[in-house]
Amino acid sequence: MVPMPGDGDAFLGFATEFADGERWKLLQSEGWDDFQVRLAEVVGELPVRRRQALMMLLLAMVDHTVDSAQVREFLDAHDASTEEGVEAVIAWLRQKRRERG
């Protein structure tokens, strides 16, 4: 597997944060302002596919296409710090969206 250059850790950090159900609940209430600032600062600097995966993941969680436990399970089974792992996240989210209809 080929590691992603640059801000790979930022993508994985946010994805892991989304996978933590308790942190996600906090972000939706008390920590929302901080979350918005951090996300805005990082998104523009991410490589395009990582940015795409992060936005897809965020929207899928907001839309309840996936939940924190599903994200955690997926991240535990895939190395999202690599190009292949990011592509797997994108493919997984597309599949979940199709399943939801």
Beta strands, then each sheet from edge to edge (+ up, - down):
end
